[in-house]
């Protein structure tokens, strides 16, 4: 058995469910034929597209791309004709030892269409390779299982928390330049949820400083550009901590790279305090009970809502709900201020509310005792 990495991935990058977590599938060695099927999936269409480009390039080998590759379903606007894909999969290669049939946006496949493709993979023609890409939607399970039997499933999802950190560390380790610890941390913080920008940024650094160059924060900074998006909970976590500066930064990143509308951000914050309001006075005492009451699958966000609600207390939650109601009216036209400004004011006030409540719960330092 292959030695395992953190998270259950084997040394060759295959996870326990058979999907590779390595975003680069090595091309077949010289003289070897590709596997009959590959599926590249993930939650970021840009990362899926990058991997598909690398994968197809490796499968083509020494042939001309146009000679062996037949690409179908190139965009969401194209009508997905599965019959054409089946015809391509059931036609032997001509003037070459392989035909690579690429189907992008495979998440659009219906169950019946996926079953037709799975049937082709049950008895694949020698030299015919099916490459599926799915950056959105859901691939029917029957087709995924057929690909797993005949080839390889690659998951490009970055993940969150520790998984995201590990993903970034591995990409930096294999990158064209060497970032020191401070530069790597700065890059991860700056990109946020926009990890599809990583490859282009590393290539730009290599072009500027040379392959294998050592990069510190000073060399990195001019190449960063606009900060990437962040997760919505980065905003609410900063508000709960009373960290106004971090909350406002998260807000701007949601507006900027995240492309969130002010009403979307308002809904995120509203749901956060609505959870506290539903738990307040309910008698719920544990995270599991809170998750059940809120209809959440995970107890982790329920625990955060429970703890923050206790810190704020009924009066603090009531004040927060009032601020949210006023901001909602202002965003919808009651105020002449820009919606972004209204949200900045709201976030500032909510952060200060959290900070004030936190300070009242801190033990007060006492002076020296008076002598009797």
C-alpha positions in Angstrom: 0.0 0.0 0.0 1.2 3.5 -0.8 2.3 5.6 2.1 -0.4 8.2 3.0 -0.3 11.9 3.3 -2.5 14.0 5.6 -6.2 13.8 4.7 -6.0 10.2 3.5 -4.3 10.9 0.2 -1.8 8.3 -1.0 1.6 9.2 -2.3 0.4 9.4 -5.9 -2.3 11.8 -4.9 -5.3 9.5 -4.9 -7.7 10.0 -2.1 -9.7 7.4 -0.3 -12.7 7.8 -2.6 -10.5 7.2 -5.7 -10.3 10.8 -6.8 -6.9 12.3 -7.2 -6.2 15.5 -5.2 -3.1 16.3 -7.3 -4.0 19.0 -9.8 -1.5 17.7 -12.3 -2.0 14.3 -13.8 1.3 13.0 -15.2 1.1 12.2 -18.9 1.6 8.5 -19.8 5.3 7.6 -20.1 6.7 7.5 -23.7 5.2 4.6 -25.7 2.4 4.0 -23.2 -1.2 4.6 -24.1 -3.5 6.9 -22.1 -6.3 5.4 -19.9 -9.7 5.2 -21.6 -11.3 8.0 -19.4 -10.5 11.0 -17.2 -12.8 13.2 -15.2 -11.6 16.6 -13.9 -14.0 18.2 -11.4 -14.0 20.9 -8.8 -15.8 23.9 -7.5 -13.7 26.5 -9.4 -14.2 26.4 -13.2 -10.9 28.2 -13.7 -8.9 25.6 -11.8 -10.7 22.8 -13.7 -9.9 24.6 -17.0 -6.2 24.9 -16.1 -6.0 21.2 -15.2 -7.8 20.1 -18.3 -5.3 22.1 -20.4 -2.4 20.4 -18.7 -4.0 16.9 -18.9 -4.9 17.1 -22.6 -1.5 18.4 -23.4 0.1 15.4 -21.7 -2.3 13.0 -23.4 -1.6 14.4 -26.9 2.1 13.6 -26.5 4.1 14.2 -29.7 1.0 14.5 -32.0 -0.4 17.8 -33.3 -3.3 18.8 -31.1 -5.7 19.2 -34.0 -4.9 15.7 -35.3 -5.9 13.7 -32.2 -8.2 16.0 -30.2 -12.0 16.4 -30.8 -13.5 18.9 -28.4 -17.3 19.1 -27.8 -19.5 21.2 -25.5 -17.1 24.1 -25.3 -19.4 26.6 -23.6 -22.7 26.8 -21.7 -24.2 28.4 -24.8 -23.5 25.4 -27.0 -26.1 22.7 -27.2 -24.8 19.5 -25.7 -25.2 16.8 -28.3 -24.4 13.5 -26.5 -24.9 11.6 -29.8 -21.9 13.3 -31.3 -19.8 12.3 -28.2 -21.0 8.7 -28.5 -20.1 8.7 -32.3 -16.6 10.0 -31.5 -16.1 7.3 -28.8 -17.2 4.5 -31.1 -15.1 5.5 -34.0 -11.5 4.1 -34.1 -8.6 6.5 -34.3 -7.4 7.5 -37.9 -3.8 8.3 -38.8 -2.8 8.1 -35.2 -2.9 5.6 -32.3 -5.3 7.7 -30.2 -8.3 9.9 -30.3 -9.0 12.2 -27.4 -12.6 13.3 -27.0 -12.9 16.3 -24.7 -16.3 17.2 -23.2 -16.3 20.3 -21.1 -19.2 21.4 -18.9 -20.0 17.7 -18.2 -22.0 18.9 -15.2 -24.8 19.7 -17.6 -25.2 16.0 -18.5 -28.6 14.4 -17.9 -28.8 11.0 -16.2 -29.9 9.3 -19.5 -27.0 10.9 -21.4 -24.5 10.0 -18.8 -25.7 6.4 -19.0 -25.0 6.3 -22.7 -21.4 7.5 -22.1 -21.0 5.0 -19.3 -22.0 2.3 -21.6 -19.3 3.3 -24.1 -16.7 3.0 -21.3 -17.9 -0.5 -20.4 -16.1 -1.7 -23.6 -13.9 1.2 -24.8 -12.3 1.2 -28.2 -8.5 0.9 -28.1 -6.9 4.3 -28.3 -10.1 6.3 -27.7 -9.9 8.5 -24.6 -12.8 10.4 -23.0 -11.8 13.5 -21.0 -14.6 15.1 -19.0 -14.5 18.5 -17.3 -16.9 19.7 -14.7 -16.4 23.0 -12.9 -20.1 23.3 -12.0 -23.2 21.0 -11.9 -23.1 17.4 -10.8 -21.9 14.4 -12.8 -24.3 11.5 -12.5 -22.9 8.8 -10.2 -23.0 6.1 -12.9 -20.7 8.0 -15.1 -18.3 8.8 -12.3 -18.1 5.1 -11.4 -17.5 4.2 -15.0 -14.6 6.6 -15.2 -13.1 5.3 -11.9 -13.2 1.8 -13.3 -11.5 2.7 -16.6 -9.3 5.7 -15.7 -8.9 8.5 -13.2 -11.1 11.0 -11.4 -9.2 14.2 -10.4 -10.7 16.6 -7.8 -9.3 20.1 -8.1 -11.2 21.5 -5.1 -9.0 23.6 -2.8 -11.0 23.0 0.3 -11.0 25.2 3.5 -9.0 25.6 6.6 -6.1 23.1 6.9 -6.9 21.5 3.6 -6.6 24.8 1.8 -3.3 25.5 3.5 -1.9 22.1 2.5 -3.1 22.7 -1.1 -1.3 26.0 -1.3 1.9 24.6 0.3 2.0 21.8 -2.2 1.5 24.1 -5.2 4.2 26.5 -3.9 6.6 23.6 -3.4 6.1 22.5 -7.0 6.1 26.0 -8.4 8.7 27.7 -10.6 10.0 30.0 -7.9 10.7 29.6 -4.1 8.7 31.7 -1.7 9.9 32.1 1.8 7.5 31.5 4.7 6.5 35.1 5.0 5.9 35.5 1.3 3.9 32.3 1.2 1.7 33.4 4.0 1.2 36.8 2.5 0.3 35.2 -0.9 -2.3 32.9 0.7 -3.9 35.7 2.7 -4.0 37.9 -0.4 -5.5 35.3 -2.8 -8.2 34.3 -0.3 -10.7 32.2 -2.3 -9.3 33.1 -5.7 -6.7 30.3 -5.9 -7.1 30.1 -9.7 -4.9 33.2 -9.9 -2.0 31.3 -8.3 -0.5 29.8 -11.4 -0.4 33.1 -13.4 1.1 34.9 -10.5 3.9 32.3 -10.0 4.6 32.4 -13.8 4.9 36.2 -13.7 7.3 35.9 -10.8 9.4 33.4 -12.7 9.4 35.6 -15.8 10.6 38.6 -13.7 13.1 36.9 -11.4 14.0 33.7 -13.2 13.2 30.0 -12.7 14.0 28.9 -9.1 14.4 32.4 -7.8 14.0 33.0 -4.1 11.0 35.4 -3.5 10.5 37.4 -0.3 7.6 39.7 0.6 9.3 42.7 -1.0 9.7 41.0 -4.3 6.2 39.5 -4.2 4.2 42.7 -3.2 4.3 44.5 -6.6 2.8 41.4 -8.4 -0.2 40.9 -6.1 -2.7 43.2 -7.6 -6.3 43.3 -6.2 -6.9 41.2 -3.1 -8.9 38.0 -3.7 -12.3 37.3 -2.3 -12.8 35.8 1.2 -15.3 33.4 2.6 -18.5 35.1 4.0 -17.7 33.8 7.5 -14.4 35.8 7.5 -16.6 38.9 7.7 -18.9 37.6 10.5 -16.0 36.1 12.5 -14.2 39.5 12.4 -17.4 41.3 13.5 -17.9 38.8 16.4 -14.3 39.4 17.5 -14.8 43.2 17.4 -12.0 43.6 14.9 -13.4 46.5 12.9 -10.4 46.8 10.6 -10.5 43.1 9.6 -14.2 43.2 9.2 -14.0 46.3 6.9 -11.2 44.6 4.9 -13.3 41.4 4.5 -16.3 43.6 3.4 -14.3 45.3 0.7 -12.9 42.0 -0.6 -16.5 40.6 -0.8 -17.5 43.7 -2.8 -14.4 43.6 -5.0 -13.0 40.2 -6.0 -16.0 38.4 -4.6 -18.5 40.4 -6.7 -21.1 40.4 -3.9 -24.0 42.8 -4.1 -24.7 44.8 -1.0 -28.0 43.0 -0.5 -26.2 39.7 -0.6 -23.8 40.8 2.1 -26.7 42.2 4.1 -28.4 38.8 3.9 -25.2 37.0 5.1 -25.0 39.2 8.2 -28.7 39.0 8.8 -28.6 35.2 8.8 -25.8 35.3 11.3 -27.7 37.4 13.8 -31.0 35.6 13.0 -29.4 32.4 14.3 -28.5 34.1 17.5 -32.0 35.5 17.8 -33.5 32.0 17.4 -31.2 30.5 20.0 -31.7 33.3 22.6 -34.0 32.2 25.4 -34.6 28.8 23.7 -33.0 26.8 26.5 -30.4 25.3 24.1 -27.1 24.7 25.8 -25.0 22.6 23.5 -23.7 23.0 19.9 -25.5 19.9 18.8 -28.8 21.1 20.2 -28.2 24.5 18.5 -27.5 22.9 15.2 -30.7 20.8 15.4 -32.8 23.9 16.2 -31.2 25.9 13.4 -31.4 23.1 10.9 -27.6 23.1 10.4 -25.7 20.0 9.4 -22.6 21.0 11.3 -22.4 21.9 14.9 -19.4 24.2 14.3 -21.3 27.3 13.0 -24.1 26.6 15.5 -21.5 26.7 18.3 -20.3 30.1 17.1 -23.8 31.5 17.0 -24.5 30.1 20.5 -21.4 31.5 22.0 -21.7 34.9 20.3 -25.3 35.2 21.3 -24.3 34.5 24.9 -21.7 37.2 24.7 -24.1 39.8 23.3 -27.0 38.9 25.5 -30.6 39.8 24.6 -30.1 43.5 24.6 -27.0 43.2 22.3 -28.8 40.9 19.9 -31.8 43.3 19.8 -29.5 46.2 19.1 -27.9 44.3 16.2 -31.2 43.4 14.7 -32.3 47.0 14.8 -29.1 48.1 13.1 -29.7 45.5 10.4 -33.3 46.7 9.8 -32.1 50.3 9.5 -29.4 49.3 7.0 -31.8 47.3 5.0 -34.1 50.3 4.5 -31.1 52.5 3.7 -29.8 50.1 1.1 -33.3 49.9 -0.5 -33.4 53.7 -1.0 -34.3 55.4 2.2 -30.8 56.9 2.4 -29.0 58.9 -0.3 -25.7 57.2 0.8 -24.2 54.6 -1.5 -25.1 51.1 -0.5 -21.4 50.2 0.1 -21.1 53.1 2.5 -24.2 52.0 4.4 -22.7 48.5 4.8 -19.4 49.9 6.0 -21.2 51.9 8.7 -23.2 48.8 9.6 -20.2 46.6 9.9 -18.4 49.2 12.0 -21.3 49.5 14.4 -21.7 45.8 14.7 -18.0 45.3 15.3 -18.0 47.9 18.0 -21.0 46.3 19.6 -19.2 43.0 19.7 -16.1 44.6 21.1 -18.0 46.4 23.8 -19.8 43.3 24.9 -16.6 41.4 25.0 -14.9 44.1 27.2 -17.7 43.9 29.8 -16.9 40.2 30.3 -13.2 40.6 30.8 -12.0 40.5 34.4 -11.1 43.9 35.7 -7.5 44.2 37.0 -7.4 45.4 40.6 -4.8 47.6 42.2 -2.7 46.7 45.3 -4.6 46.0 48.5 -4.8 48.8 51.0 -2.9 48.3 54.1 -5.1 47.9 57.2 
